[in-house]
Amino acid sequence: MARRLDSEIKVLPNGDWIFRDSKIEQKDVLEYFRKNLKEAEDGIYIDNQYGEFSENGYLELLGYPLNLIRVWEKDGEFYFLSDSGEELSISSLEIAADSDGELFARKKGNTLLKYKLARNVSSVLSEYFSESPQGLKLVWNNREIPIIETGETPNVSLPSEFQKS
């Protein structure tokens, strides 16, 4: 079983990753962290594996830890590239608007771990948006995906065992 700990990492509203009040700037470190982010019922953690040893380092999120940085259409489906290196199809995602009206995505089945849509991705998708009495929809190739206004934020607290009283 993996050891649980407070990673002492925060993701700020502007997307900066901070460790003990210092910005993490090393691209390879950020890529590793993003690639290994996981969702648990009580928070978001970096899954670290060292041979037989494993630990789950929990983060505090005040902003989106992941970004969808590229979008393309192939065979009638939209695909996204995230800054963790993942390629995700639109079929595997839910797209919604947060409390500020900003678009975000999350894998179907996830609740806490969310991707911010980069400005260039939103720009490409904007030509496929359609307003209706039911709200905003993404419409292409005879497909419609509703964009739900959730009122959510990207914020995720540390699990209670790591919160300072």
C-alpha positions, -999 to 999 in steps of 0.1 A, spaced: 0 0 0 13 35 -9 24 58 18 2 90 19 18 124 25 14 161 20 36 169 -10 38 206 1 29 215 -35 2 240 -44 -12 249 -78 -20 286 -79 -50 302 -97 -26 312 -126 -15 276 -130 19 280 -113 31 250 -93 47 260 -60 68 239 -36 74 255 -2 69 290 -16 91 285 -46 79 282 -81 87 249 -98 102 258 -132 119 226 -143 98 213 -173 108 177 -168 97 178 -131 64 194 -140 58 169 -168 65 140 -144 41 155 -118 14 161 -144 18 127 -159 14 110 -125 -15 130 -111 -43 108 -98 -77 114 -82 -88 99 -49 -121 104 -31 -104 128 -7 -80 147 -30 -55 149 -59 -21 133 -55 11 126 -74 16 88 -76 54 82 -71 67 47 -77 103 37 -67 106 0 -74 86 -17 -47 81 16 -28 53 39 -36 39 71 -22 9 94 -29 19 130 -24 -13 151 -21 -15 186 -35 -36 217 -27 -53 230 -59 -63 267 -62 -61 265 -100 -61 239 -127 -32 215 -125 -35 203 -161 -41 220 -194 -55 209 -228 -30 227 -251 -39 214 -285 -70 202 -304 -74 186 -337 -102 168 -356 -96 133 -370 -122 109 -384 -151 130 -371 -137 131 -335 -119 159 -316 -87 150 -299 -68 170 -273 -32 170 -262 -26 178 -225 5 193 -210 10 159 -193 15 143 -228 -18 125 -229 -39 124 -260 -76 124 -251 -107 120 -273 -137 142 -267 -157 111 -261 -136 104 -230 -142 138 -216 -169 160 -201 -166 197 -210 -182 222 -187 -180 259 -175 -168 267 -140 -180 294 -116 -162 321 -137 -176 308 -170 -142 294 -180 -143 261 -199 -127 230 -183 -127 193 -190 -124 162 -169 -122 126 -178 -156 109 -175 -158 93 -141 -135 119 -125 -148 146 -101 -118 166 -88 -90 163 -115 -97 189 -142 -81 203 -173 -82 239 -182 -87 246 -219 -59 267 -232 -69 299 -251 -59 284 -285 -80 253 -278 -110 274 -268 -105 295 -300 -106 265 -322 -137 251 -305 -155 284 -305 -165 280 -341 -184 249 -331 -203 264 -302 -240 270 -305 -264 287 -281 -298 272 -275 -326 276 -249 -310 247 -231 -276 264 -230 -243 262 -248 -235 232 -270 -205 220 -290 -220 210 -324 -201 192 -353 -207 163 -377 -243 158 -365 -231 155 -329 -240 177 -300 -223 179 -266 -239 201 -240 -216 224 -221 -229 223 -185 -225 253 -163 -214 237 -131 -205 266 -108 -175 245 -97 -140 258 -91 -107 241 -97 -100 242 -60 -92 209 -42 -82 209 -5 -57 186 10 -72 156 27 -82 164 63 -53 145 78 -28 170 62 -47 202 70 -32 224 97 -57 235 123 
